[in-house]
């Protein structure tokens, strides 16, 4: 099972978990243009949550990897 955590927030997510609303509403800076976003724009995971964005439901696959 793949899990990731943020030590500062003491929150761990594993495959199949739902990200809580606090974390969904955190702003993240775009570092590479994608979809309707440009570099430097802010996006939130809640932008893709149909309960919060007016009914446009999405499934998101988050892949986190490192080459160190």
For each residue, the residues with C-beta under 8 A, 3 or more apart:
1: 14 15
2: 14 15
3: 12 13 14 15
4: 12 13 64
5: 10 11 12 13
6: 9 10 11
7: 10
8:
9: 6 23
10: 5 6 7
11: 5 6 20 23
12: 3 4 5
13: 3 4 5 17 19
14: 1 2 3 17
15: 1 2 3
16:
17: 13 14
18:
19: 13 23 24 45
20: 11 23 24
21: 24 25 46 52
22: 25 26
23: 9 11 19 20 26 45
24: 19 20 21 44 45 46 49 52
25: 21 22 44 45 46
26: 22 23 44 45
27: 42 43 44
28: 42 43 44 45
29: 40 41 42
30: 33 34 37 38 39 40 41 42 43
31: 39
32: 39
33: 30 37 38 39
34: 30 37
35:
36:
37: 30 33 34 41 43
38: 30 33 41
39: 30 31 32 33
40: 29 30
41: 29 30 37 38
42: 27 28 29 30
43: 27 28 30 37 47
44: 24 25 26 27 28 47
45: 19 23 24 25 26 28 48 49 60
46: 21 24 25 49 52 53
47: 43 44 53
48: 45 53 56 58 60
49: 24 45 46 52 53 57 58
50: 53 54 55 56 57 58
51:
52: 21 24 46 49
53: 46 47 48 49 50 56
54: 50
55: 50
56: 48 50 53
57: 49 50
58: 48 49 50
59:
60: 45 48
61:
62:
63:
64: 4
65:
66:
67:
68:
